[in-house]
Amino acid sequence: MSIYFQQTYQRAFGTYPLRGETCRQAIAAALATGYRAFDTAQMYENESEVGEALAGGGVPRAELCITTKVGVENFANHLFLASVERSLKALRTDYADVLLLHWPAVDGNIAPPLRQLQKAQEKGLARHIGISNHTARMMRDAKAIVDVPLVTNQVEFHPLLNQDVLLAAATETGIPLSSYCSVARGKVFEVPLFAEIGALYGKSAAQIVLRWILQKGVSLNTMSTKPDNIRANFDIMDFTLSSIDMARIEALTHTNYRIVGRDLVPYAPEWD
């Protein structure tokens, strides 16, 4: 895995739930800001807009890191690879830089889709593969099932949710975490601590939250349609939170505010 990939993947621009011209304009602003990693999924139904925006964005394909995810409805052996090929056609690319399983298999048997995922990589449809929304036990099982490294487990990760079990599994398995819902869909802005700490560093509350996630060893996916916010979300590499401030934020994880549960996604696993 190249240093360029590792550095680029640290800060990705997420595209859910963007569609149409809103999606294309947001990606154009993200490219202008410096984003080179972009995250989409079959489930988002915006791969064609993402592909169009990236193809016309003036950045060479080799400098981009494109992630997409296979939906559970395409996990069957006779559907999996064809669905990936459709995604790549929509994205206007011959390969995904990162191809993920969006969710664990509904029946809990994660082995068949993981083997299809590895097959997609072997056929050159993906440079790297990984998982999303998998539990710690599933991370351990996944590592044993596939013969190649899994580059991430993309999960809900923000300072209002304790994910220590998954962080420990990431260390144990060597499968790094990456975040979605990085600012808890705005819930963090109801907590005064982030703005208070931000005043100490000359940064916004959102930048403090994102920097905390990075310093936890977790890569970021962030989304905004506002150019100023897109730039601010990217501009988090010029400061470091002190151990004291990291600990002050850490205390908030016991809030255990989870956004993506079975009430929202009925086939979500039993979370750690």
N, C-alpha and C positions, 0 to 999 in steps of 0.2 A: 504494500500500500504506500503510495507516494506521499511525500511531505506536502505537496501541493493539494492532494485530495484531503488530507487530514486538516490542513489549515482552512481550505475552502468550505469543508463540510461543517466546521465549527459554527458558522452563521449562515443558515439557509433561509430563503424566503418561502414561506408557506402560502399556498394558494386557496385553501378552503376558507370560505364558501364562494369564492369569486367566480363570476361567469362573464362572458361576453366582453364588451368594450371596457368595463370596469376592470376585469382581469388583465386585459392587454395593457391598459394604461398603468396599472400598478406594477406589472412586470417591467415595463419600460422605465419607470421611476426607480425600481430596484436595481436594474442593470446600470443606470446612470449613477446610482449611489456607490456601486462597487460590488453588489451581490453577484456571485457566480454560481451559487448552489440554489436550486429551485425544487420544491417539493409538491407533488401532485399525487393523484390516485385515480384508479378507474371509478371509484365510488363518487369522486368529486364532480364527474361529468364535465371537466374543463380541460382535458388533455389537449384538445385541438386548439383552444385559445392559448394555452401555455406554449404549445409547439409553434404556433404562428408568431407569437410575441418574441420568443427566443430566436427563431429563424430570422426574423427581421430586425433583431436588436443590435446587429453590428459587432457582436462578440463571437470570435471563432469557436466552433463546437468543441474543440479540444480544451478550451478554457472553462467550459461549463460543466457543472455537476448536476445531472438531472435525476431525480428520484421519483419513481412511481410505485404504486402498490397494487397487488392483485387482490380483487375482492373475493370474498368467500364463495360467491355464486359461480366463480370460475375455477374452483379448486379441483374439480373432477379431472381425471387424467386426460379425457378427450377434449376438455375445454381450455386447460391451463395455458399451454404454449400458444394456441391460436389467439387467446385473449391478450397475451403479452405482445404478440405481433401486431394486433390491432392498436394497442396502446402506442407502440413505437411509430406506427404509421401516423397516428394522430399527432404525436409529438415531433414528427418530421426528423426522426433520427434512426440510425441503424441499431442503436444499443441504448440501454439505460445505464447510467453510471452506478446507480443503486436500485435494485429491485427488491421490494419487501412483500411479505405476506401481511395484508392489512390487519387481519385478526387471526386468532387461532381457529383451526377447523371447528365447526359447530359441534361435531360429535366428540371433540376432545382428542381425536387421533391426529396429532400434528405431523406424523411421519410422512404420509403420502404427499401433502402439498409441499413439504420441505424438500422431498426428493424431486418433485417437479421444478421447484425453484432452482435446485442445483443443476438440473438438466437444462434449464433456460440459460444459466451461466455457461455451461459446457458448449451450448450451441452458439455462443457469442451474442446472445440477446441482452446480457447484463455483464458489466465488469465486476460488480460486487453485489452480494446478496445479504439480506437481513430479515428481520422480523419486526412486528409492531404489535403492541397490546398483548404481549406474552408475559406470563407470570414467571417468577423465579424458578419454579420447578420446570416449567416449559423451556426456560433458557438452558437449564442443565441438560434436559432431554435433547433439545435442538442441537446442542454442541456435539452430542454423541451420535446424532442421526446423520448429519452432513459431514463431508470430508474436507470442506473448505471453511475458511474463517467467515463468520457472520459479523458484518461490520457495525451493526447497531440493533438495538431493540428500541423502537420509537414508542414512547409512552407519555401519558399525562405527567407533566413535571413542572411544579411551581412551588413557591415558598409556603403555600397554605396546605400542602399535602405531604405527609411523611412517606417517602419512598426509600427508606433505609434498607428494606429487604431487597428491593431491586438493585440498589447500589452495591450491596454486598454480593449479590449474584453476578453483577457486572464484573466485579473484581475477581470472583471465583472462576467465571467462565471465560473472561477476556472478551465478552460481548459488550461494547460500550452502550450507554444509553443516549438517546437524543430526545428532545422535548417536543411536545405539542401542548397547546393551552398554556403557553409560557407565562402569560400574565393573568392566568385564571379567568380569561374572558372579561377582564376589567375588574374583577373582585379585589385584586391587590390594591387598587386605588382607593379602596375604602379603609385601608390600614395606614394610619398616619406615619408609622415608623419609616416607610420607604421614602417619603418626601423629606422626613427629618434627616435620615442618613444621606439622602441626595444633596441636601444643602451643605453638608460637610465636604462633599467632593465636587460640587458644582455640576451635578448631574440630576436628571429627572428621576422620579420614582420608578418609571419603567426601566430606565438604564440600570438602576441599582438592582432591580429584580433579575434582569437578564445577566448582569455581571455575576450575581450570586450563583445562578444556574451554571454558568461557565466554570466558575471556580469550584463547583461541586464535581467537575469532570464530565459534564453533560453538554452535548452539542445542542444548538438552538434552532428552532423553527419559529419564526415570527411573521405575522401578517399585518399589513395596514394598507389602506388605500390613499393615505395622506402622505405626500412626499416628505414633509417635515418629520413625521413620525417614522417613516421608512429610513430616513437618514439617521435619526436618533437611535433607532434600534440597532443600526449597524455600527454606530460610533461608541463602542464600549470596550475598546482594546487599549485605551490610553490611561487607564487607572486600575488599581487593585484594591479590593475591599480588605480592610484589616481583619485579623482573626477575631477581634472583639465584635466588629460589625457583622461578620459572618455568623457568629454565635447568636447575636441578637436576632438576626433574621431566622436562624435555625429554630429558635424557640417557637416560631409561628407555625412550623410544620405540624405541630400537634393539633392545630385547628382541624386537620383532616377534612378539608373541603374538597370533595371529589366531584368533578363535572361529568365525566363519562362513566356512568354506571349502567346497570341493567335496565333502569327506568328509561334511559336514552337509547341504549343498544342492547336489545334483549338477549343476544347471543354473546355478550361480553363474558369473559371467564370470571371465576370467583377470585377477586383481586387479593393480592397479598396484604 
